[in-house]
Amino acid sequence: MMVWNNRAEEAQQALSDLFWNPSIRLYDIEIPCPDGACNTIFHYWWMAHAVDALVDGYNRTGDARYAEQLEAIYDGLLVRNGGAFPNELYDDMEWMAIAWLRAYKALGVDRYKEAALLLWEDIKTGWNDAMGGGIAWQKPQLDYKNTPANGPAIILAARLHQQFGRQEDLDWALRIYNWLKSHLVNPDNGFVWDGMNRVGDGQIDKEWKFTYCQGVYIGAGVELYRITGDRGYLDDALRTAAAAEQELTDSISGLLPDEGDGDGGLFKGILVRYLGELAKEAPEHRSAAPLLAQNGTSLWTLGRDAERCVFHTQWGTRPAERVTLSTQLSGIMLLEQLAALERQGIGTAARLDEVK
């Protein structure tokens, strides 16, 4: 019985039924949202992760409704973003490019490829010599460098190389990875810091400890390992995964932290997505798949409104009436990764009595 497959499908159906707004061909940013009144802000990067989640659903099922939803959201995004995909934030564009590249790989639609390549050309302009290199976080602040703008860029560049075979993309991935590892990864344990020079003083924001940053560095290491076969990249990813579990999970429940229902609602989703990729490459590793299973079991049994199949930011607590899109997407990403591991026969069982 495909337990996680069925759970992922139920959560995806809730996303479609409760959040999709056909009048704008985008998802509402929260529910309830009568007459679309909640959509006062365009959460571009949330929509990028919605695209990624739809690709997860399509890859799992091959169901045409996911492909149709992708066609619709592509058009809705173009309209809402003024007719083109680029924006002012390099990390936002990276997530959008990653999502459409995955959609192209799954469906072969040329305009998805064109979107990813167009965004990649813009993203590369964010690299500059401030702080010794790295891609800037945003165009108006080119000397602020952080993990959110560099980790996803590595993943994107590596996957572009895998998809199209261009050496220049692999060169970019390696260049960005080397900068990130040398500047924003704790050499003592592999924990990934958020950024440096945010206020112009050259300092690293070591007190900002986010699941997001661990996830993108893990994903970067996995992608480079897949291309090069160099075990060092996988070891980097495993080391960061161990540090993330040590520093960020609750010592009693084993759950990942509650990081809020705004942008932070997506942070855990990013970590669990790339922990899932790590588990696929290193199934013998003791903690990645069990950590996902522990959190998934708690999410489903304790952190879900069973009637609506929506989730709380705290994966051990039932949600209130209001649920943000970011929060729902993180839950879906966790369930989809567990479903993917289940299909590969990688152990994902967890008992409720293990969730304390």
C-alpha positions in Angstrom: 0.0 0.0 0.0 1.4 3.4 -1.1 0.7 5.3 2.1 2.6 8.5 1.3 1.5 8.5 -2.3 -2.1 8.7 -1.1 -1.4 11.3 1.4 0.5 13.5 -1.1 -2.4 13.2 -3.5 -4.9 14.2 -0.9 -2.9 17.3 0.0 -2.4 18.2 -3.6 -6.1 18.0 -4.1 -6.7 20.3 -1.2 -4.2 22.8 -2.7 -6.2 22.7 -6.0 -9.7 22.8 -4.3 -9.0 25.4 -1.6 -6.3 27.7 -2.9 -6.5 27.9 -6.7 -8.1 31.1 -8.0 -9.1 30.7 -11.7 -9.8 34.4 -12.1 -6.1 35.2 -11.7 -4.7 31.8 -12.7 -2.7 31.8 -9.5 -3.1 30.4 -6.0 -4.7 32.6 -3.3 -2.0 33.4 -0.7 -4.1 32.2 2.2 -7.5 30.6 3.0 -10.1 31.7 3.7 -9.8 34.4 1.0 -13.3 35.5 0.0 -13.3 37.0 -3.5 -9.5 36.9 -3.7 -9.3 39.8 -1.1 -6.1 38.3 0.4 -4.0 38.8 -2.7 -2.8 42.3 -2.0 0.8 41.2 -2.3 2.3 39.2 -5.2 4.3 36.4 -3.5 6.4 35.6 -6.6 8.7 33.0 -4.9 5.7 31.3 -3.2 4.3 30.7 -6.7 7.7 29.3 -7.9 7.4 26.7 -5.2 3.8 26.0 -6.2 5.1 25.3 -9.7 7.7 22.9 -8.2 5.0 21.2 -6.1 2.9 20.7 -9.3 5.8 19.1 -11.0 6.1 16.8 -8.0 2.5 15.8 -8.5 2.9 15.3 -12.2 6.1 13.2 -11.8 4.3 11.0 -9.3 1.1 10.4 -11.2 1.5 11.5 -14.9 -2.0 13.0 -14.4 -2.9 15.6 -17.1 -4.5 17.8 -14.5 -1.1 18.8 -13.1 0.1 19.6 -16.7 -3.0 21.7 -17.2 -2.5 23.6 -13.9 1.1 24.3 -14.9 0.0 25.8 -18.2 -2.5 28.0 -16.4 -0.1 29.2 -13.7 2.5 30.0 -16.3 0.1 32.5 -17.9 -1.1 33.8 -14.6 2.5 34.5 -13.5 3.3 36.4 -16.6 0.3 38.6 -16.3 0.9 39.3 -12.6 4.6 40.0 -13.1 4.1 42.5 -15.9 4.6 40.3 -18.9 8.0 38.8 -18.1 9.6 36.6 -15.5 12.6 38.6 -14.2 12.3 40.7 -11.0 14.6 42.5 -8.5 15.4 39.5 -6.3 18.0 37.0 -7.4 16.8 34.3 -5.1 13.2 34.6 -6.3 14.3 34.3 -9.9 16.4 31.2 -9.0 13.4 29.4 -7.5 11.3 30.3 -10.6 14.0 29.1 -12.9 14.5 25.8 -11.0 10.7 25.2 -11.1 10.3 25.8 -14.8 13.4 23.8 -15.7 11.9 20.8 -13.8 8.6 21.4 -15.6 10.4 21.4 -18.9 12.2 18.2 -18.0 8.9 16.6 -17.1 6.7 17.8 -20.0 9.1 19.1 -22.7 7.2 22.4 -23.2 9.5 24.8 -24.9 8.3 27.9 -23.2 9.2 26.4 -19.8 12.8 26.0 -21.0 12.8 29.5 -22.4 11.7 30.9 -19.0 14.4 29.0 -17.1 17.2 30.1 -19.6 16.0 33.7 -19.6 16.0 33.9 -15.9 19.5 32.2 -15.7 21.0 34.9 -17.9 19.6 37.6 -15.5 20.7 35.7 -12.4 24.3 35.5 -13.5 24.5 39.4 -13.5 24.2 39.2 -9.7 27.8 37.9 -9.3 30.3 40.5 -8.4 33.5 40.9 -6.4 32.0 42.3 -3.2 32.7 40.0 -0.3 35.1 38.0 -2.5 32.4 37.0 -5.0 29.0 35.3 -4.7 25.6 36.3 -6.2 23.9 39.3 -4.6 20.5 38.9 -2.9 18.9 41.7 -4.8 19.7 44.2 -7.5 19.4 47.3 -5.4 21.9 45.9 -2.8 24.7 44.2 -4.8 27.2 44.0 -1.9 24.9 41.8 0.3 25.6 38.1 -0.3 23.6 35.3 1.3 22.9 31.6 1.1 19.4 32.1 -0.2 20.8 33.7 -3.4 23.7 31.3 -3.8 22.5 27.9 -2.8 19.6 27.7 -5.3 21.9 29.2 -8.0 24.2 26.2 -7.6 21.2 23.8 -7.9 20.0 25.6 -11.0 23.4 25.8 -12.7 24.0 22.1 -12.0 20.6 21.0 -13.4 21.1 23.2 -16.5 24.3 21.3 -17.1 22.6 18.0 -16.6 19.8 19.0 -18.9 21.7 20.6 -21.7 25.3 19.5 -21.2 26.9 23.0 -21.3 30.3 23.1 -19.5 29.8 26.8 -18.7 26.8 25.9 -16.4 28.9 23.4 -14.5 31.7 26.0 -14.2 29.2 28.4 -12.7 27.9 25.8 -10.2 31.4 25.0 -9.0 32.4 28.6 -8.8 29.4 29.5 -6.7 29.7 26.4 -4.5 33.3 27.1 -3.7 32.4 30.7 -2.7 29.5 29.6 -0.5 31.4 26.8 1.2 34.4 29.1 2.0 32.3 32.1 3.2 29.0 30.9 4.8 29.5 27.3 6.0 30.7 26.8 9.5 34.0 24.8 9.0 33.5 23.2 12.4 30.3 21.3 11.8 28.9 22.2 8.3 26.0 24.3 9.6 25.2 27.0 7.0 24.9 30.7 8.0 22.4 33.0 6.3 24.4 35.9 4.9 27.1 38.5 5.1 27.4 42.3 4.8 23.6 42.8 5.2 24.1 46.2 6.9 27.4 47.0 5.2 29.8 46.0 8.0 31.1 42.8 6.4 29.7 40.7 9.3 28.1 37.3 9.0 24.6 36.8 10.4 25.5 33.7 12.4 22.6 34.1 14.8 20.1 33.6 11.9 19.6 29.8 11.9 17.1 28.8 9.2 16.1 25.4 7.8 16.1 27.0 4.3 19.9 27.6 4.3 20.7 24.0 5.3 18.3 22.7 2.6 19.9 24.6 -0.4 23.4 23.7 0.6 22.4 20.1 0.9 20.7 20.2 -2.5 23.8 21.9 -4.0 26.1 19.1 -2.8 23.8 16.4 -4.0 23.5 17.9 -7.5 27.3 18.3 -7.8 27.8 14.7 -6.6 25.4 13.5 -9.2 27.4 15.2 -11.9 30.9 14.6 -10.8 30.8 11.5 -8.7 33.0 13.2 -6.2 32.1 11.9 -2.8 33.3 15.1 -1.2 30.2 16.9 -2.3 27.9 14.2 -0.8 29.9 14.2 2.4 29.4 18.0 2.6 25.7 17.5 2.2 25.6 14.7 4.8 27.6 16.8 7.3 25.2 19.7 6.9 22.2 17.4 7.3 23.6 16.1 10.6 24.3 19.7 11.8 20.8 20.8 10.8 19.3 17.9 12.7 21.4 18.7 15.8 20.8 22.4 15.8 17.2 22.8 14.5 15.1 19.8 15.5 13.4 19.5 18.8 15.4 17.2 21.0 12.3 15.4 22.3 9.8 15.3 19.3 12.4 15.3 16.5 10.3 17.9 14.7 11.7 20.7 12.6 11.0 24.2 14.0 8.0 26.4 13.4 9.3 29.4 11.3 6.1 31.2 10.9 3.4 31.4 8.2 4.9 34.1 6.0 8.0 33.5 3.9 9.1 31.3 6.8 6.3 28.9 6.0 8.3 27.7 3.1 11.6 27.2 4.8 11.0 23.7 6.1 9.7 22.7 2.7 13.0 23.6 1.1 14.9 21.6 3.7 12.8 18.5 3.4 12.8 18.6 -0.4 16.6 18.4 -0.5 16.8 16.0 2.4 14.7 13.8 0.3 17.2 14.2 -2.6 20.0 13.3 -0.2 18.2 10.2 1.0 17.9 9.0 -2.6 21.7 9.3 -3.1 22.7 8.0 0.3 19.9 5.6 1.5 22.4 4.0 3.9 22.6 7.3 5.8 21.0 6.9 9.2 19.0 10.0 9.6 17.6 11.7 6.4 14.8 9.4 5.6 13.8 8.7 9.2 13.8 12.4 10.0 11.5 13.0 7.1 9.2 10.1 8.1 9.1 11.3 11.7 8.1 14.8 10.6 5.7 13.4 8.0 3.9 11.2 10.5 3.5 14.0 13.0 2.3 16.4 10.2 -0.3 13.9 9.1 -1.6 12.8 12.5 -1.2 15.9 14.6 -0.4 18.9 12.4 -3.3 18.5 9.9 -6.9 19.6 9.7 -8.2 16.2 8.5 -11.5 17.7 7.1 -9.7 20.1 4.8 -6.3 18.4 4.6 -4.4 21.6 5.4 -1.4 22.0 7.7 0.0 24.0 10.6 3.3 25.7 10.6 4.1 23.6 13.7 3.9 20.0 12.4 2.7 18.7 15.7 -0.3 21.1 16.1 -3.6 21.2 14.3 -4.0 24.4 12.2 -6.5 27.2 12.8 -9.0 28.3 10.1 -6.4 30.6 8.4 -3.7 28.7 6.5 -1.2 30.3 4.2 -0.1 29.0 0.8 3.5 28.9 2.0 2.5 26.6 4.9 0.5 24.3 2.7 3.3 24.0 0.1 5.8 22.9 2.7 3.5 20.1 3.9 3.0 19.0 0.3 6.8 19.0 -0.3 7.3 16.8 2.7 4.6 14.3 1.6 5.8 14.3 -2.0 9.4 13.5 -0.9 8.2 10.7 1.3 6.1 9.4 -1.6 9.1 9.4 -3.9 11.2 7.6 -1.3 8.4 5.1 -0.8 8.4 4.3 -4.5 12.1 3.7 -4.4 11.8 1.3 -1.4 13.7 3.6 0.9 12.3 3.2 4.5 9.9 5.9 5.4 7.8 4.2 8.2 7.3 6.0 11.5 5.0 5.1 14.3 2.8 7.7 16.0 4.2 6.5 19.4 7.6 7.7 18.2 6.3 11.3 17.9 6.5 12.6 21.5 
